[in-house]
Amino acid sequence: MKASELDQRFDDGEDVLEYFDLDTLKRPGLETKRVNVDFPQWMVEKLDMEAKRLGVPRQAVIKVWIAERLSAF
C-alpha cells in the first residue's frame, strides 16, 4: 500500500493500525541518553525544595523545566 492510500484511509476515519507491526513500532525522538550536569549547591537545594513541594523526584523537575524551555524554540 502506498503512503498516500494509507493517508487517505486515515483521513476517511478508517482504523489503520492493522497496517502496522506494533511490536516494532517506535516513536522517534524519545530515546534517552544519559548526561551528567554539575549544579551549584544553591540550585540543587532549590530543585529539591520544588521537587518536595510537587511530590516528585528532582530529575522530574529538571526534565519538565528543560522541556518547557526547549519547546519555546
Distance bins in CASP14 RR format, pairs under 12 A and 6 or more apart:
PFRMAT RR
TARGET T0000
AUTHOR 0000-0000-0000
RMODE 2
METHOD distances of the structure
MODEL  1
1 7 0 0 0 0 0 1 0 0 0 0 0
1 8 0 0 0 0 0 1 0 0 0 0 0
1 9 0 0 0 0 1 0 0 0 0 0 0
1 10 0 0 0 0 0 1 0 0 0 0 0
1 14 0 0 0 0 0 1 0 0 0 0 0
1 16 0 0 0 0 1 0 0 0 0 0 0
1 18 0 0 0 0 0 1 0 0 0 0 0
1 19 1 0 0 1 0 0 0 0 0 0 0
1 20 0 0 0 0 0 1 0 0 0 0 0
2 8 0 0 0 0 1 0 0 0 0 0 0
2 9 0 0 0 0 0 1 0 0 0 0 0
2 19 0 0 0 0 0 1 0 0 0 0 0
3 9 0 0 0 0 0 1 0 0 0 0 0
3 10 0 0 0 0 0 1 0 0 0 0 0
3 16 0 0 0 0 0 1 0 0 0 0 0
3 19 0 0 0 0 0 1 0 0 0 0 0
4 10 0 0 0 0 0 1 0 0 0 0 0
4 11 0 0 0 0 0 1 0 0 0 0 0
5 11 0 0 0 0 0 1 0 0 0 0 0
5 12 0 0 0 0 0 1 0 0 0 0 0
5 14 0 0 0 0 0 1 0 0 0 0 0
5 16 0 0 0 0 1 0 0 0 0 0 0
5 19 0 0 0 0 1 0 0 0 0 0 0
6 12 0 0 0 0 0 1 0 0 0 0 0
6 13 0 0 0 0 0 1 0 0 0 0 0
6 14 0 0 0 0 1 0 0 0 0 0 0
6 15 0 0 0 0 0 1 0 0 0 0 0
6 16 1 0 1 0 0 0 0 0 0 0 0
6 17 0 0 0 0 0 1 0 0 0 0 0
6 18 0 0 0 0 0 1 0 0 0 0 0
6 19 1 0 0 1 0 0 0 0 0 0 0
6 20 0 0 0 0 1 0 0 0 0 0 0
7 13 0 0 0 0 0 1 0 0 0 0 0
7 14 0 0 0 0 0 1 0 0 0 0 0
7 16 0 0 0 0 1 0 0 0 0 0 0
7 19 0 0 0 0 0 1 0 0 0 0 0
8 14 0 0 0 0 1 0 0 0 0 0 0
8 16 0 0 0 0 1 0 0 0 0 0 0
9 15 0 0 0 0 1 0 0 0 0 0 0
9 16 1 0 1 0 0 0 0 0 0 0 0
9 17 0 0 0 0 0 1 0 0 0 0 0
9 18 0 0 0 0 0 1 0 0 0 0 0
9 19 0 0 0 0 1 0 0 0 0 0 0
10 16 1 0 1 0 0 0 0 0 0 0 0
10 17 0 0 0 0 0 1 0 0 0 0 0
10 18 0 0 0 0 0 1 0 0 0 0 0
10 19 0 0 0 0 1 0 0 0 0 0 0
10 20 0 0 0 0 0 1 0 0 0 0 0
16 22 0 0 0 0 0 1 0 0 0 0 0
17 25 0 0 0 0 1 0 0 0 0 0 0
19 25 0 0 0 0 0 1 0 0 0 0 0
20 26 0 0 0 0 0 1 0 0 0 0 0
30 67 0 0 0 0 0 1 0 0 0 0 0
32 59 0 0 0 0 0 1 0 0 0 0 0
32 63 0 0 0 0 0 1 0 0 0 0 0
34 59 0 0 0 0 0 1 0 0 0 0 0
35 59 0 0 0 0 0 1 0 0 0 0 0
35 62 0 0 0 0 0 1 0 0 0 0 0
35 63 0 0 0 0 0 1 0 0 0 0 0
35 66 0 0 0 0 0 1 0 0 0 0 0
37 43 0 0 0 0 1 0 0 0 0 0 0
37 44 0 0 0 0 0 1 0 0 0 0 0
37 47 0 0 0 0 0 1 0 0 0 0 0
37 58 0 0 0 0 0 1 0 0 0 0 0
37 59 0 0 0 0 0 1 0 0 0 0 0
37 62 0 0 0 0 1 0 0 0 0 0 0
37 63 0 0 0 0 0 1 0 0 0 0 0
37 66 0 0 0 0 1 0 0 0 0 0 0
38 44 0 0 0 0 1 0 0 0 0 0 0
39 45 0 0 0 0 1 0 0 0 0 0 0
39 46 0 0 0 0 1 0 0 0 0 0 0
39 47 1 0 0 1 0 0 0 0 0 0 0
39 48 0 0 0 0 0 1 0 0 0 0 0
39 58 0 0 0 0 1 0 0 0 0 0 0
39 59 0 0 0 0 0 1 0 0 0 0 0
39 61 0 0 0 0 0 1 0 0 0 0 0
39 62 0 0 0 0 1 0 0 0 0 0 0
40 46 0 0 0 0 1 0 0 0 0 0 0
40 47 0 0 0 0 0 1 0 0 0 0 0
41 47 0 0 0 0 0 1 0 0 0 0 0
41 48 0 0 0 0 0 1 0 0 0 0 0
42 48 0 0 0 0 0 1 0 0 0 0 0
42 49 0 0 0 0 0 1 0 0 0 0 0
43 49 0 0 0 0 0 1 0 0 0 0 0
43 50 0 0 0 0 0 1 0 0 0 0 0
43 58 0 0 0 0 0 1 0 0 0 0 0
43 61 0 0 0 0 0 1 0 0 0 0 0
43 62 0 0 0 0 1 0 0 0 0 0 0
43 65 0 0 0 0 0 1 0 0 0 0 0
44 50 0 0 0 0 0 1 0 0 0 0 0
44 51 0 0 0 0 0 1 0 0 0 0 0
44 58 1 0 0 1 0 0 0 0 0 0 0
44 59 0 0 0 0 0 1 0 0 0 0 0
44 61 0 0 0 0 0 1 0 0 0 0 0
44 62 0 0 0 0 0 1 0 0 0 0 0
45 51 0 0 0 0 0 1 0 0 0 0 0
45 52 0 0 0 0 0 1 0 0 0 0 0
45 58 0 0 0 0 0 1 0 0 0 0 0
46 52 0 0 0 0 0 1 0 0 0 0 0
46 53 0 0 0 0 0 1 0 0 0 0 0
46 58 0 0 0 0 0 1 0 0 0 0 0
46 61 0 0 0 0 1 0 0 0 0 0 0
46 62 0 0 0 0 0 1 0 0 0 0 0
46 65 0 0 0 0 0 1 0 0 0 0 0
47 53 0 0 0 0 0 1 0 0 0 0 0
47 54 0 0 0 0 0 1 0 0 0 0 0
47 56 0 0 0 0 0 1 0 0 0 0 0
47 57 0 0 0 0 1 0 0 0 0 0 0
47 58 1 0 1 0 0 0 0 0 0 0 0
47 59 0 0 0 0 1 0 0 0 0 0 0
47 60 0 0 0 0 0 1 0 0 0 0 0
47 61 1 0 1 0 0 0 0 0 0 0 0
47 62 1 0 0 1 0 0 0 0 0 0 0
47 63 0 0 0 0 0 1 0 0 0 0 0
47 64 0 0 0 0 0 1 0 0 0 0 0
47 65 0 0 0 0 1 0 0 0 0 0 0
47 66 0 0 0 0 0 1 0 0 0 0 0
48 54 0 0 0 0 0 1 0 0 0 0 0
48 55 0 0 0 0 0 1 0 0 0 0 0
48 56 0 0 0 0 0 1 0 0 0 0 0
48 57 0 0 0 0 1 0 0 0 0 0 0
48 58 1 0 1 0 0 0 0 0 0 0 0
48 59 0 0 0 0 0 1 0 0 0 0 0
48 60 0 0 0 0 0 1 0 0 0 0 0
48 61 0 0 0 0 1 0 0 0 0 0 0
48 62 0 0 0 0 0 1 0 0 0 0 0
49 55 0 0 0 0 0 1 0 0 0 0 0
49 58 0 0 0 0 1 0 0 0 0 0 0
49 61 0 0 0 0 1 0 0 0 0 0 0
50 56 0 0 0 0 1 0 0 0 0 0 0
50 57 0 0 0 0 0 1 0 0 0 0 0
50 58 0 0 0 0 1 0 0 0 0 0 0
50 60 0 0 0 0 1 0 0 0 0 0 0
50 61 1 0 1 0 0 0 0 0 0 0 0
50 62 0 0 0 0 1 0 0 0 0 0 0
50 64 0 0 0 0 1 0 0 0 0 0 0
50 65 0 0 0 0 1 0 0 0 0 0 0
51 57 1 0 0 1 0 0 0 0 0 0 0
51 58 1 0 1 0 0 0 0 0 0 0 0
51 59 0 0 0 0 1 0 0 0 0 0 0
51 60 1 0 0 1 0 0 0 0 0 0 0
51 61 1 0 1 0 0 0 0 0 0 0 0
51 62 0 0 0 0 1 0 0 0 0 0 0
51 63 0 0 0 0 0 1 0 0 0 0 0
51 64 0 0 0 0 0 1 0 0 0 0 0
51 65 0 0 0 0 0 1 0 0 0 0 0
52 58 0 0 0 0 1 0 0 0 0 0 0
52 60 0 0 0 0 0 1 0 0 0 0 0
52 61 0 0 0 0 1 0 0 0 0 0 0
53 61 0 0 0 0 1 0 0 0 0 0 0
54 60 1 0 0 1 0 0 0 0 0 0 0
54 61 1 0 0 1 0 0 0 0 0 0 0
54 62 0 0 0 0 0 1 0 0 0 0 0
54 64 0 0 0 0 1 0 0 0 0 0 0
54 65 0 0 0 0 0 1 0 0 0 0 0
55 61 0 0 0 0 1 0 0 0 0 0 0
56 62 0 0 0 0 0 1 0 0 0 0 0
56 63 0 0 0 0 1 0 0 0 0 0 0
56 64 0 0 0 0 1 0 0 0 0 0 0
56 65 0 0 0 0 0 1 0 0 0 0 0
57 63 0 0 0 0 1 0 0 0 0 0 0
57 64 0 0 0 0 0 1 0 0 0 0 0
58 64 0 0 0 0 0 1 0 0 0 0 0
58 65 0 0 0 0 0 1 0 0 0 0 0
59 65 0 0 0 0 0 1 0 0 0 0 0
59 66 0 0 0 0 0 1 0 0 0 0 0
60 66 0 0 0 0 0 1 0 0 0 0 0
60 67 0 0 0 0 0 1 0 0 0 0 0
61 67 0 0 0 0 0 1 0 0 0 0 0
61 68 0 0 0 0 0 1 0 0 0 0 0
62 68 0 0 0 0 0 1 0 0 0 0 0
62 69 0 0 0 0 0 1 0 0 0 0 0
63 69 0 0 0 0 0 1 0 0 0 0 0
63 70 0 0 0 0 0 1 0 0 0 0 0
64 70 0 0 0 0 0 1 0 0 0 0 0
64 71 0 0 0 0 0 1 0 0 0 0 0
65 71 0 0 0 0 0 1 0 0 0 0 0
65 72 0 0 0 0 0 1 0 0 0 0 0
66 72 0 0 0 0 0 1 0 0 0 0 0
66 73 0 0 0 0 0 1 0 0 0 0 0
67 73 0 0 0 0 0 1 0 0 0 0 0
END
